[in-house]
């Protein structure tokens, strides 16, 4: 690729020895280099508090890279080029001392400074203050910060206000890695480029929507963080509400960042509050107990290493959400997410209403509706379940349900679907904000989540128990069954 088609930058990574940087960010940056998307003169400065020299840092990062990158994608020339761009500097993020070295490093070029804060959100403000005081922040500076930002509306407002002291909203890129998934981006194309779907995308033709994000893993050493957050704050406020917004938003006037984000905010504002008087029928909290996954015994949440034995933190949430607007009045959005589920799965299922008059075999009436299945993982793709006549002379007019299926890796012969962080880092480097989250989105999401948490506390709702390896508490099945429906995998 010609050097003129890529964007030179000075990329500074705070928290370069942390799990996020080593597990996701360096592999994503390497893949961008391998695809020749990083400018020849781009520099990557890795910042960490640990006292290690540059050679040791590069050696450790290379070993971690080999764990994440398949052997057939480890190109020696690409690896050499990539690490020639990487430098290391020890820095105490919250101390002004040392930022003069960062300023001196930056003064070597006129390239825009791109900053990635792979750190706890509580220190975003401190880093911003030191960057400002040292003169590192310019109008061209851009900053990525990780969600979730805060643990409530109040704490989110505080962190966002600290960031706003040093950075304009146009400089801030709040990252949600789900928005980088190929399928999530295809939601916009699927809906707004295909009149076939957009004309049907409303309460007249859609009966209900399911959003499932299931994890097989447990806590994985994150007990200290997770027990304070829980699945509602960790997953629903973050990922599931973003998916809901992309499904439910009205058509934007164009593909600019603010046009898309304006429509997403309208959805969040229209979410019906789940108040204590309706909470029992609209919400289920769960916590996994010991069970079996893939034939192996796994401990319960309260039996995990370093567990707080009296914890009432939820590891599963199911919600019946409603959107109070003309497009979605009367259409429930069933969302669920949990740990220690039978499989790792992220999918959205759009259930279309059946034809107004059914003329086929009455025994098959229960299958007489179309479903659009949008898979985010494990294999990204889209499947439309349609009804056709069963084959054979003896079948008469019996129906069969089958998919019109699009698997991205197969259909486009890519062999590899890029990781979400690759897409997001590339858009960040180019200065495109449309896949990142605006401040008011974060705060409207927290407002809706906060009233749910307040209702839990008012009612004293303890999490229901469910065995590891199951699809959650029985009450989550009852919640959707009361509406005469069932979760997709139960059909």
C-alpha positions as CSV (number, residue, x, y, z in Angstrom):
1,X,0.0,0.0,0.0
2,X,1.3,3.5,-0.9
3,X,2.4,5.6,2.1
4,X,0.1,8.4,0.9
5,X,-3.0,6.3,1.5
6,X,-2.4,5.9,5.2
7,X,-2.3,8.4,8.0
8,X,0.9,9.2,10.0
9,X,0.4,9.5,13.7
10,X,2.1,9.3,17.1
11,X,0.2,6.6,19.0
12,X,0.7,6.7,22.8
13,X,-0.6,3.8,24.8
14,X,-1.1,4.2,28.5
15,X,-1.2,0.9,30.4
16,X,0.9,-1.0,27.8
17,X,1.7,-4.0,30.1
18,X,-1.9,-4.4,31.1
19,X,-4.2,-7.3,30.0
20,X,-6.2,-5.2,27.5
21,X,-3.1,-3.8,25.8
22,X,-1.3,-7.2,25.5
23,X,-4.4,-9.3,24.7
24,X,-6.2,-7.0,22.3
25,X,-4.5,-3.8,21.4
26,X,-1.0,-4.9,20.3
27,X,-2.4,-7.8,18.3
28,X,-4.8,-5.4,16.6
29,X,-2.0,-2.9,15.9
30,X,0.1,-5.7,14.5
31,X,-2.7,-6.8,12.1
32,X,-3.0,-3.2,10.9
33,X,0.7,-3.2,10.2
34,X,0.5,-6.6,8.5
35,X,-2.3,-5.1,6.3
36,X,0.0,-2.2,5.5
37,X,-2.5,0.3,7.1
38,X,0.0,1.9,9.4
39,X,2.0,4.7,7.9
40,X,5.7,4.0,7.5
41,X,6.5,6.9,9.9
42,X,3.9,6.1,12.5
43,X,5.4,5.7,16.0
44,X,3.9,3.7,18.9
45,X,5.0,4.7,22.4
46,X,4.2,2.1,25.1
47,X,3.8,3.6,28.5
48,X,3.7,1.6,31.7
49,X,4.5,2.1,35.4
50,X,6.7,-1.0,35.7
51,X,10.5,-0.7,35.6
52,X,11.5,-2.7,32.5
53,X,13.8,-1.8,29.7
54,X,12.7,-1.5,26.1
55,X,14.2,-4.8,24.9
56,X,12.5,-6.7,27.7
57,X,9.2,-5.0,27.0
58,X,9.4,-5.9,23.3
59,X,10.4,-9.5,24.1
60,X,7.4,-9.9,26.4
61,X,5.0,-8.3,24.0
62,X,6.3,-10.5,21.1
63,X,5.7,-13.7,23.2
64,X,2.2,-12.5,24.1
65,X,1.6,-11.6,20.4
66,X,2.5,-15.2,19.4
67,X,-0.2,-16.5,21.9
68,X,-2.9,-14.3,20.2
69,X,-1.9,-14.5,16.5
70,X,-2.1,-17.8,14.6
71,X,1.2,-19.0,13.1
72,X,0.1,-18.5,9.5
73,X,-0.5,-14.8,10.3
74,X,3.0,-14.3,11.8
75,X,4.8,-12.7,9.0
76,X,8.5,-12.1,9.9
77,X,8.7,-8.9,7.8
78,X,5.5,-7.5,9.3
79,X,6.7,-8.4,12.8
80,X,10.0,-6.6,12.2
81,X,8.3,-3.5,10.8
82,X,5.8,-3.4,13.6
83,X,8.4,-3.6,16.4
84,X,10.6,-1.0,14.6
85,X,7.7,1.4,15.3
86,X,7.4,0.5,19.0
87,X,9.2,2.4,21.8
88,X,8.9,2.0,25.5
89,X,8.9,4.6,28.3
90,X,8.3,4.1,32.0
91,X,5.9,6.7,33.4
92,X,4.0,7.2,36.6
93,X,0.7,8.2,35.1
94,X,-0.5,10.3,38.1
95,X,2.8,12.1,38.7
96,X,3.7,15.3,36.7
97,X,7.3,14.1,36.6
98,X,8.1,12.3,33.5
99,X,5.6,14.0,31.2
100,X,8.3,16.3,30.1
101,X,9.9,13.2,28.5
102,X,6.7,12.5,26.7
103,X,6.5,16.1,25.5
104,X,10.1,15.9,24.2
105,X,9.3,12.6,22.4
106,X,6.3,14.2,20.8
107,X,8.2,17.3,19.7
108,X,10.2,15.1,17.2
109,X,7.3,15.2,14.7
110,X,4.3,17.2,13.6
111,X,2.1,14.1,13.4
112,X,-1.2,14.1,15.4
113,X,-0.9,12.7,18.9
114,X,-3.3,9.8,19.4
115,X,-3.7,8.6,23.0
116,X,-5.2,5.3,24.2
117,X,-6.0,5.2,27.9
118,X,-6.0,1.4,28.7
119,X,-6.3,2.3,32.3
120,X,-9.0,2.4,35.0
121,X,-11.5,5.2,34.3
122,X,-10.9,6.8,37.7
123,X,-7.5,8.0,36.5
124,X,-8.6,9.5,33.2
125,X,-8.8,12.9,34.8
126,X,-5.4,12.7,36.3
127,X,-3.8,11.7,33.0
128,X,-5.6,14.5,31.3
129,X,-4.4,17.0,33.8
130,X,-0.7,15.9,33.4
131,X,-1.0,15.9,29.6
132,X,-2.4,19.4,29.7
133,X,0.1,20.8,32.2
134,X,3.0,19.4,30.1
135,X,1.7,21.0,26.9
136,X,1.1,17.6,25.1
137,X,-2.5,18.4,24.2
138,X,-3.1,20.1,20.9
139,X,-6.2,20.6,18.7
140,X,-5.3,17.6,16.6
141,X,-4.9,15.3,19.7
142,X,-7.4,12.5,19.9
143,X,-8.1,10.2,22.9
144,X,-9.7,6.7,23.3
145,X,-11.2,5.9,26.7
146,X,-12.6,2.5,27.6
147,X,-16.2,1.9,28.8
148,X,-17.9,1.4,31.2
149,X,-17.3,4.9,32.3
150,X,-18.3,4.9,36.0
151,X,-20.7,2.7,37.9
152,X,-23.7,5.0,37.9
153,X,-25.0,8.2,36.3
154,X,-23.4,10.3,39.0
155,X,-19.9,8.7,38.7
156,X,-20.1,8.7,34.9
157,X,-21.0,12.4,34.9
158,X,-18.0,13.1,37.2
159,X,-15.5,11.2,34.9
160,X,-16.9,12.7,31.7
161,X,-16.7,16.2,33.3
162,X,-13.0,15.6,34.2
163,X,-12.3,14.5,30.6
164,X,-14.2,17.6,29.3
165,X,-11.8,19.9,31.2
166,X,-8.9,18.8,28.9
167,X,-10.5,17.5,25.7
168,X,-13.3,18.7,23.5
169,X,-16.1,16.2,22.7
170,X,-14.8,16.0,19.1
171,X,-11.4,14.7,20.5
172,X,-13.0,11.9,22.7
173,X,-13.5,8.4,21.4
174,X,-15.4,6.3,24.0
175,X,-14.8,2.7,22.9
176,X,-17.3,-0.2,23.0
177,X,-15.7,-3.1,21.2
178,X,-19.1,-4.5,20.2
179,X,-19.5,-1.6,17.8
180,X,-16.4,-2.8,15.9
181,X,-17.8,-6.1,15.1
182,X,-18.4,-6.6,11.4
183,X,-22.0,-7.8,12.0
184,X,-22.9,-4.8,14.2
185,X,-21.8,-2.5,11.4
186,X,-23.7,-4.5,8.9
187,X,-26.9,-3.8,10.9
188,X,-26.8,-0.3,9.5
189,X,-26.2,-1.5,6.0
190,X,-28.8,-4.3,6.3
191,X,-31.5,-1.9,7.6
192,X,-30.9,1.2,5.6
193,X,-29.5,-0.1,2.3
194,X,-32.2,-2.8,1.8
195,X,-35.8,-1.5,1.5
196,X,-36.9,-5.1,1.9
197,X,-36.1,-4.9,5.6
198,X,-36.6,-1.2,6.4
199,X,-40.2,-1.1,5.3
200,X,-40.9,-4.1,7.6
201,X,-38.8,-2.7,10.5
202,X,-41.6,-1.6,12.9
203,X,-44.4,-2.7,15.2
204,X,-46.7,-3.5,12.3
205,X,-44.5,-6.4,11.1
206,X,-42.2,-7.4,14.0
207,X,-43.7,-9.2,17.0
208,X,-40.6,-9.1,19.3
209,X,-36.8,-9.0,19.4
210,X,-34.3,-11.1,21.3
211,X,-30.8,-10.0,22.2
212,X,-28.6,-12.7,23.8
213,X,-25.0,-12.3,24.9
214,X,-23.9,-15.5,26.7
215,X,-20.5,-16.3,28.1
216,X,-19.2,-19.7,29.0
217,X,-16.5,-18.3,31.3
218,X,-16.8,-17.4,34.9
219,X,-14.9,-14.5,36.6
220,X,-11.4,-15.3,35.2
221,X,-9.6,-13.5,38.0
222,X,-11.7,-10.3,37.7
223,X,-13.4,-10.8,41.1
224,X,-12.4,-7.5,42.5
225,X,-13.9,-5.6,39.6
226,X,-16.9,-7.8,38.7
227,X,-18.3,-8.2,42.2
228,X,-18.7,-4.4,42.5
229,X,-20.1,-4.1,39.0
230,X,-22.3,-7.1,38.2
231,X,-23.7,-8.2,34.9
232,X,-26.2,-5.3,34.6
233,X,-23.5,-2.6,34.8
234,X,-20.8,-4.7,33.0
235,X,-22.8,-5.9,30.0
236,X,-26.2,-4.4,29.8
237,X,-25.2,-0.8,30.2
238,X,-22.3,-1.3,27.9
239,X,-23.0,-3.7,25.1
240,X,-26.6,-4.8,25.1
241,X,-28.0,-1.2,25.1
242,X,-25.8,-0.3,22.2
243,X,-27.1,-3.3,20.2
244,X,-30.7,-2.4,21.1
245,X,-30.1,1.2,19.9
246,X,-28.7,0.0,16.5
247,X,-31.7,-2.3,16.0
248,X,-34.3,0.3,17.1
249,X,-33.0,3.6,15.8
250,X,-34.7,5.6,13.1
251,X,-32.9,6.2,9.8
252,X,-30.1,8.8,10.2
253,X,-30.0,11.7,7.7
254,X,-26.5,10.6,6.7
255,X,-23.6,8.4,8.0
256,X,-21.9,11.1,10.0
257,X,-21.1,10.3,13.6
258,X,-23.5,12.8,15.1
259,X,-26.4,11.8,12.8
260,X,-26.1,8.2,13.9
261,X,-25.5,9.0,17.5
262,X,-28.5,11.4,17.6
263,X,-30.8,8.6,16.6
264,X,-29.3,6.2,19.2
265,X,-29.9,8.8,21.9
266,X,-33.6,9.1,20.9
267,X,-34.0,5.3,21.5
268,X,-32.4,5.6,25.0
269,X,-34.7,8.5,25.9
270,X,-37.7,6.4,24.8
271,X,-36.9,3.4,26.9
272,X,-39.8,2.8,29.3
273,X,-38.6,2.9,33.0
274,X,-38.8,-0.5,34.8
275,X,-40.3,0.7,38.0
276,X,-40.7,-1.5,41.2
277,X,-44.4,-2.1,40.6
278,X,-43.6,-4.0,37.3
279,X,-40.1,-5.3,38.0
280,X,-41.1,-8.8,38.8
281,X,-42.5,-9.3,35.3
282,X,-39.8,-7.4,33.5
283,X,-36.6,-8.4,35.1
284,X,-34.7,-11.4,36.4
285,X,-31.4,-11.4,38.3
286,X,-29.4,-14.6,38.6
287,X,-26.2,-16.0,40.1
288,X,-24.6,-19.2,39.0
289,X,-24.0,-22.2,41.3
290,X,-21.7,-25.1,40.7
291,X,-22.4,-27.1,37.5
292,X,-20.9,-28.7,34.4
293,X,-19.7,-27.1,31.2
294,X,-18.4,-29.2,28.3
295,X,-18.4,-32.2,30.7
296,X,-16.2,-30.6,33.3
297,X,-17.3,-29.5,36.8
298,X,-17.0,-25.8,37.5
299,X,-17.4,-23.9,40.8
300,X,-20.3,-21.6,41.7
301,X,-19.9,-17.9,41.8
302,X,-19.5,-17.9,45.6
303,X,-16.9,-20.7,45.4
304,X,-14.6,-18.9,43.0
305,X,-11.1,-17.9,44.1
306,X,-11.1,-14.9,46.4
307,X,-14.9,-14.9,46.5
308,X,-17.0,-12.9,48.9
309,X,-19.1,-15.8,50.2
310,X,-22.0,-13.5,51.0
311,X,-22.1,-11.6,47.7
312,X,-25.5,-10.9,46.1
313,X,-24.0,-9.7,42.8
314,X,-25.8,-10.9,39.8
315,X,-24.0,-12.9,37.1
316,X,-27.1,-13.1,34.9
317,X,-29.8,-10.6,33.8
318,X,-32.9,-11.0,31.7
319,X,-34.9,-7.9,30.9
320,X,-38.1,-7.2,29.0
321,X,-37.6,-3.7,27.7
322,X,-40.1,-1.5,25.9
323,X,-39.6,1.5,23.7
324,X,-42.2,4.2,23.9
325,X,-42.4,5.6,20.3
326,X,-44.4,5.2,17.2
327,X,-42.1,2.6,15.5
328,X,-41.9,0.2,18.4
329,X,-45.0,0.6,20.6
330,X,-46.1,-2.8,21.8
331,X,-42.9,-4.6,20.7
332,X,-41.0,-6.2,23.6
333,X,-37.2,-6.4,23.4
334,X,-36.1,-9.4,25.5
335,X,-32.4,-9.0,26.5
336,X,-30.4,-11.5,28.5
337,X,-26.8,-11.9,29.3
338,X,-25.0,-14.2,31.8
339,X,-21.8,-16.0,32.7
340,X,-21.3,-19.8,32.8
341,X,-23.8,-20.3,30.0
342,X,-23.8,-23.5,27.9
343,X,-22.0,-21.8,25.0
344,X,-20.4,-18.5,24.0
345,X,-23.0,-16.8,21.9
346,X,-24.0,-13.3,20.9
347,X,-27.0,-13.0,18.6
348,X,-29.9,-10.8,17.8
349,X,-33.2,-12.4,16.6
350,X,-35.9,-10.4,14.9
351,X,-39.2,-12.2,15.0
352,X,-41.5,-11.1,12.3
353,X,-45.3,-11.5,12.7
354,X,-47.0,-14.3,10.7
355,X,-49.2,-13.7,7.7
356,X,-52.6,-12.4,8.7
357,X,-54.4,-15.4,7.3
358,X,-52.8,-18.9,7.5
359,X,-53.9,-21.5,4.9
360,X,-51.4,-24.3,5.4
361,X,-51.4,-27.4,7.8
362,X,-52.8,-26.2,11.1
363,X,-50.3,-28.4,12.9
364,X,-47.4,-26.3,11.5
365,X,-48.9,-22.9,12.4
366,X,-46.3,-22.5,15.2
367,X,-43.5,-22.2,12.6
368,X,-45.3,-19.8,10.4
369,X,-43.2,-16.7,11.1
370,X,-39.9,-15.5,9.6
371,X,-36.8,-14.8,11.8
372,X,-33.8,-12.7,11.0
373,X,-30.8,-14.1,13.0
374,X,-27.8,-11.8,13.4
375,X,-24.8,-13.6,14.8
376,X,-22.0,-11.6,16.4
377,X,-20.1,-14.6,17.8
378,X,-18.8,-17.3,17.5
379,X,-19.1,-17.0,13.7
380,X,-20.3,-13.6,12.4
381,X,-23.1,-13.7,9.9
382,X,-26.8,-13.2,9.1
383,X,-29.4,-15.8,8.5
384,X,-33.0,-15.3,7.4
385,X,-35.3,-18.1,8.3
386,X,-37.9,-18.6,5.6
387,X,-40.7,-21.1,4.9
388,X,-40.8,-23.2,1.8
389,X,-42.6,-26.3,0.6
390,X,-41.1,-29.5,1.8
391,X,-39.6,-31.6,-1.0
392,X,-41.2,-35.0,-2.0
393,X,-44.3,-36.3,-3.7
394,X,-45.7,-37.5,-0.4
395,X,-45.3,-34.1,1.4
396,X,-48.2,-32.3,-0.1
397,X,-48.1,-28.7,0.9
398,X,-46.2,-29.3,4.2
399,X,-43.8,-26.5,5.1
400,X,-40.2,-26.6,6.1
401,X,-38.2,-23.8,7.7
402,X,-34.7,-23.2,6.4
403,X,-32.1,-20.4,6.3
404,X,-31.0,-18.0,3.6
405,X,-27.6,-17.7,5.1
406,X,-24.6,-15.3,4.9
407,X,-21.4,-16.3,6.7
408,X,-19.0,-13.4,6.3
409,X,-15.8,-15.5,6.3
410,X,-17.2,-17.8,3.6
411,X,-19.2,-15.4,1.5
412,X,-16.4,-12.9,1.2
413,X,-13.6,-15.4,1.1
414,X,-11.7,-13.4,3.7
415,X,-10.4,-16.4,5.6
416,X,-10.4,-14.1,8.7
417,X,-12.9,-11.6,10.0
418,X,-11.0,-8.7,11.5
419,X,-11.1,-8.4,15.2
420,X,-13.3,-5.5,16.5
421,X,-10.3,-3.7,17.9
422,X,-8.7,-3.6,14.5
423,X,-11.7,-1.8,13.0
424,X,-12.0,0.6,15.9
425,X,-8.3,1.5,16.0
426,X,-8.3,2.0,12.3
427,X,-11.3,4.4,12.5
428,X,-9.6,6.2,15.4
429,X,-6.5,6.7,13.4
430,X,-8.5,8.1,10.5
431,X,-10.5,10.3,12.9
432,X,-13.9,8.8,12.4
433,X,-16.2,8.8,15.5
434,X,-19.3,7.0,14.2
435,X,-18.3,3.7,15.9
436,X,-17.6,5.4,19.2
437,X,-20.0,6.6,21.9
438,X,-20.9,10.1,22.7
439,X,-21.2,11.5,26.2
440,X,-25.0,11.9,26.2
441,X,-25.4,8.2,25.1
442,X,-23.4,7.0,28.1
443,X,-25.4,9.2,30.5
444,X,-28.8,8.3,29.2
445,X,-27.9,4.6,29.4
446,X,-26.8,5.0,33.0
447,X,-30.0,6.9,33.8
448,X,-32.1,3.9,32.7
449,X,-29.8,1.4,34.5
450,X,-29.8,3.4,37.7
451,X,-33.6,3.2,38.1
452,X,-33.4,-0.6,37.7
453,X,-30.7,-0.8,40.4
454,X,-32.8,1.5,42.6
455,X,-35.8,-0.8,42.1
456,X,-33.8,-3.9,43.1
457,X,-32.7,-2.2,46.3
458,X,-36.2,-1.0,47.1
459,X,-37.7,-4.4,46.7
460,X,-34.7,-6.3,48.1
461,X,-34.5,-8.6,45.1
462,X,-31.9,-11.3,45.6
463,X,-30.5,-13.1,42.5
464,X,-32.1,-16.4,41.6
465,X,-29.8,-19.4,41.5
466,X,-29.0,-21.2,38.3
467,X,-26.6,-24.1,37.6
468,X,-23.5,-23.4,35.6
469,X,-24.0,-24.8,32.1
470,X,-27.7,-23.8,32.0
471,X,-29.4,-20.9,30.3
472,X,-30.1,-19.1,33.5
473,X,-32.8,-19.1,36.2
474,X,-36.1,-20.8,35.5
475,X,-37.8,-17.5,36.1
476,X,-36.2,-16.0,33.0
477,X,-38.0,-18.7,31.0
478,X,-41.2,-17.8,32.8
479,X,-40.8,-14.1,32.1
480,X,-41.0,-14.6,28.3
481,X,-43.4,-17.5,28.6
482,X,-46.0,-15.2,30.2
483,X,-46.2,-13.5,26.8
484,X,-46.7,-16.8,25.0
485,X,-43.1,-16.9,23.7
486,X,-39.9,-18.7,24.4
487,X,-36.2,-18.0,24.0
488,X,-34.9,-19.1,20.6
489,X,-32.8,-22.1,21.7
490,X,-35.8,-23.5,23.6
491,X,-38.0,-23.7,20.5
